[in-house]
């Protein structure tokens, strides 16, 4: 059976879990038509900026730049991408290597703009010429009405502090950050953290999206949740209305299909919690227990993800976890080949701490699953709920050296 057919079958099976749930609300055709009419009557275009330029950030930036060019009636063509500046030595094997220019390390932003390629984090993938790398975050977001956040979640607060007061008051945002801000006191979505710190509204994007596959234009799909309140600083009338239709224009590609929903909490939680389950799947694969064992871990995992969302977020919809790309599909992908799975598997096979594996194979990037597992456990422990989430709890204990991978079957 092909992998795409397997994913479809698993998604249908998981969908039975939500059989009694209401269908996800989607924009009506009439509202879509009125929005389209308004868009054709506007006189200004939206400017797009993306904060973040790692593997996933660069893949999303490529999509944004392609679509701003295609939809020139709605968006300014240039997309500015904030790059955390660092020196990088271009390998002599690179097709564009020149001894005169590249014999010593160069600024990464300079290389991106010169070669139209993120040679460190997304090597070998051409980037559109209208995508401009900018090492100044303030410059990158200047006058942008649409902000896309795609940075490691541990840096969100600091980044927001740097641009607070430097963005348009009517800007809107989408967070592509797979994680949640968790402490013993409470749990916040990063879309909410961004919105609260900047005084704007931020939705969320998440799905079965391995960055390199998306960048290579292999077919995939994603979920964008956007459900703004009516109390925001209004967007000027001369700009196109910012709604589901506009976000779909900005993100949808023939190889990257977008589903628009309203459940921001469920979308964000799916992208965060699946990383913890992926660690468990990697542990199981490292032990060589086979596909049946991994399937059992995944089944328990999707149930715990859904249970967590419904228990702690009133706005969560069961079907977001069982029907959308941000739920069951992302879980399947992450447990098959994502970085959390890969590092957990190697950790068991090589009998080494996962932190050592992370440092060797991720090219300077960080695992999200290990941090999320620790934060989620603190949150559950503070509420006496660890026993309600046995898989997430045992993953945490394995990371802390308080349990062994061999304990997983008896716990779940």
N, C-alpha and C positions, 0 to 999 in steps of 0.2 A: 504494500500500500504506500502511495506517495505521501511525503510529509504534509503537503497541503490538504490532501483528503483526510489524513489522520487528524489534523488540527480541526477541520470542519466537523468530523464525527465527534471528537471530544467536546467541541463547543456545543453541539446539539445535545449531547448527553447532559452537560452541565446546565444547559438551558432548562431542563426539566425541573431543576431545583427552584426556578423562579416561575413555574407555571401558573401559580395563583397570583402573581404580582401584576400590577397595572403596567401597561406598556409605557416606555419612556416617552415623555412629551417631546414633540418636535414642532418646529415652526410650521404654521399653516401656510397653504399656498397663497392665501390672500395677503398675509403679512409679508411673505416673500416678494410678492408682486409690487406692493406699495414701497418696500425698501428698494427694489430695483428701480422703480420710477424715480425715487428721490436721488438715487445714485447718479442717474443720467442727467439730473438737473444741477448738479453741484459744479462749483468753479475752482475748487482747490483739491489737491490730492493728498493722501496720507503718506507721511514719511515713516519708514520702518527702520528700527534699530534692534539688533540682537546683542544681548549681554552674555558673553561666553563664547569660547572658540575651541573647546576641546573636541573630542571625537564626535560626540552627539551634537554639540553646538555647531560645528562646522557643517555637518550633514543637514541640519535644519536651515542653517544660513544659505546653503546652496539652493534649497527648495524656495526659500523666501525670495532670493534674488531672481530665480527663474520666473516666479509668478509676478513680481513687480514689473518685470519686462513684458510679460504676456498681457497683464491687465493694466496697461499704461493709462487708461481712463480713470483708474481708481487710486493707483499708487505711484509715487515718485520712483523712478527706476533705481536710483542708488540706495543700497542697503549698507549701513555701517555696522561693523561687527567689532565689539570691544574684545581686544586681545590682551590677556595678562602678559605683559612684556617679559621676555627672557631671551637669552642668547642661545643660538642653535647653530651647530656645525653641520652644514649641508654635506651629506656623504659624497665622496668623489664618484660613487656609482650612479648618482642621480643624473638623468638625461640632460639637465640644464646646468650641471656643474661647470663652473669656469674657474680655473686656477687664479685668474686675476681678480675675480670678485668673491670667491667662496673659499679661499685657502684658510681663512680664520672665521671664527663664529660671527654670525650676523644677528641682528635683531629679528625675532620671529615675525613681527608685523611687517618688516621690510621684505622679508622673503615671501610672505603670503601675497603682498601686493605686486611684487616683481614677477613671481612665478605663477600666480593665480592657483595656488595649491597650499594647503596647510601641511607643510612637509613633515612636521613632527607628529601631529595628532590625526591627520587623515591623508597619509601619503598616497600618491598615485591617483588621486581623484581631482580632476580639473574643477575649479571653482569659477563661476561666472565673472566676467570682468567688471560688472556693476556692483560686486561685493567688495567693499573697501575695509581693510583691517585698520583699526584705530587703537593705539595703545592708551589713549586717554578716555576713560569711561565718561567723563563729563562731556567731552567733545562728541563721543559716539551717540549719546542720547539727546543731544541738543536739537530742539524743534521736532523731535519724533513724536508722533501721535499714537503710534503702535509700538509697544515695547515687548520683546520676547526675551524671557529669562531662561538661560540654559547654563547654569554653573553648578558646581558641587554644593550640596545643600548646607554644608557647614559654613559656607561663606556668604550666605544670603543676607544676613543682618548687616554685616560690614559693608557689603556692596550697596545696599539700600541707603545706609548712612552717607555714603559718598555722593549719591545723586539726589538725596532729599533736597527739595527746593530748586533743583536744576532741571526738572522736567516740566512739560506742559501740564497745567492743572487738569486739563480734560483728557489727558492721555489714558489709554486703556492697555491692558497687558495680558499676556498669556505666559504661564509658567510651564516649562518643559522639564521641571526638576522632579525627579522621582524620589520623593522622601516626604517625611513629615517632621515638624518641629515638636519633639516630645520631651517632657520633663515629668518628674513625679507630680507636679502641680497640675499639669494639663497637657493637651495635645492640640497643636495648631497646624493647619495646612499651610504650605509655603505660599500658596496663592493668597491666603489671608494675611500672612506675615508681610508679604510684599505690598498688598493693598493697604494694610494698616500703617506701615511705616512711611509710605509715599503718599497716602491720601488719595489713592486712585482705586479702580476696580481691576482685579486680576482673575482670569479664568485659568483653566489647566488643560494641558495636553499630555496624554499618556497612551501607550499601546504596545503591541508586540512589534517593537521597533529596534532591532539590532542595528546600531548606527552604520556600520560598514555596508551592510546589505542595502539599507536605504540610500546611502551615498552612491552605491553602484547601480542604483535604479532597479533593484530587484523588487518585485511587487510586494507591497505590504499595506496595512491599514492602521489607522490610529483613531483615537477618540479625543475630541475637544469638548470640554464642558464650559459653558459660558452662560451665566445667569445673573446679570447685574441688577442691583436695586434701582429704584427710581429717584434716588436722592443724590446722584452724582453731579459734579460740575458738567453742564451740558456741552456736548460737542458742537462747535460752530456750525451753523446751518449750511455754510458753503462747503463743508467737508462731507463726504459720503457717510451715511449712517453706519455706526459700528454695531453689527448684529451677527447672527449666525451665518448669513449669506456672505458677508464681507470676510469673516475669518476663514470660511471655506475657500473663497477666492485666493486668499493669501497662502494657504497650506496645501490645498488639494492638487495633486499631480496625477498623471495617468498611472504612475507607478506607486503612488502614495495616497490611498483613498482615506477620506476623512468622514467620520460620523460625528454629527453635532448633537450634543445632549445638554441637559441642564444640571446634572448631578456632579457638581464640582468636588464635593467631599468623596464620593465613591470613586471618581476618576483618580483623584490624588492618592487615596489610600491604596487602591489597586496597584499603582506604580511603586508605592513604598513597600507594602507588605509582601509582595511577590518576591522581593529580593531575599527576605528571610527564608521563605519556602525554597528558593533556589539554592540557598546554602545547604539545606537539608537534602535536596536532590543530589547535590554535588557530593556530600558525605556518603550517601548511599551508593552512588556510582563509583566513588573511590574504593568502597569496600567490595565492589564487583558483585553486588547482590542482584543485578539484572533489572529488566524493564518492569516486571511486576511490582517489585519493591518501590521503584520510583513512582509508578502510577499510584500506589497507595499513599505515598507522601504527598503527591500532588492533589489527590482527592481530599485528604484531610486539610491540606493547605488552603484550597479554595473555600472550604467550609469555614475555616478559622478567619480568613480574610473577610468573608461576608458577615460573619458573626461579630467581628470587631467593629465593622462599619455601622451595623444596625444597633449595636449596643451603645456606642459612644457618639454617634452623629445622627440626630433626628432626620436630617435631610437626605441621608443615604437611601438609595434604592437597591433592592436585592438584585434586580436584573442588570445593574451596572457591572456586577461581578461575574454574572453567569452568561451574559449575552454580548457584552461589548469587548472590543479589542483591549481596552485598558484592564480588563479583568481576566477571564479564563485564557484568552489568547496570549496575553502578555506572560501569564504564568507558564504556559506551555513552552513558549519561546525561551524564557529565562531558565527554565529547568532543562532545556535541551542544549543550549550553547552560550548562555550569557556569561559575563565575567564572574559573577558571584558563584555560579555553578562550577565554572572552570577552576577557579582558585580553591574552592572547597574540595573539589575532587583531587587536585594535585596535592593539597595539604595532607589528605588521608593517604594517598599513594606513596608520598615521599616521607611521611611521618615527620612533618615540619610544621611550625606555626603558620597560620594562614597569613599573618602579617608579613612574613618573609616571602611567601609566594607572591603576595600583592606587590611588594616592592620590586620583584624581578620581572613580572610579566605584564604589568599595566602601564609601563612607560610614563611613570610619574602621576598617573591618575589614581583615584581612591575607590575602594569598594564601598558601595552604599549599604549593602546588606548587613555587614558586621556592626556598623554604627547604629543602624535602625533596630537590629535585634537587641542591642544593649538598651537603647532608649525606650523601646516598647516594653521591655521587661521591667524597667524602673517604673513605668506608668502602671503596668498591671499589678506589680507587687504593692504599690502604694494603695491600690484599691482591693487587694485580696483576691485578684482574678487570675492568678497564674494557672491554677488548675483548670480553668475554663478554656485555656489555650495551650494544650500540652505540647503541640509541635513547636510553636514559637518559643515556649519555655525551655524545651530540651535543646533547641538550637543555641539559645543563649548560654545554657549551662555547658554545652560542649565547647563553645568559644572561651568560656571562663575556666575550663579545665575541671568543672564540677560534675561532668557526666562524660560518658564515652559514646561514640557513634553506635556501638553495639546496643546501647540502651533504647534506641529509637523505636524498634518494634514493640517493646513492652510498654512504652509510654503512650503511643498513639492507638 
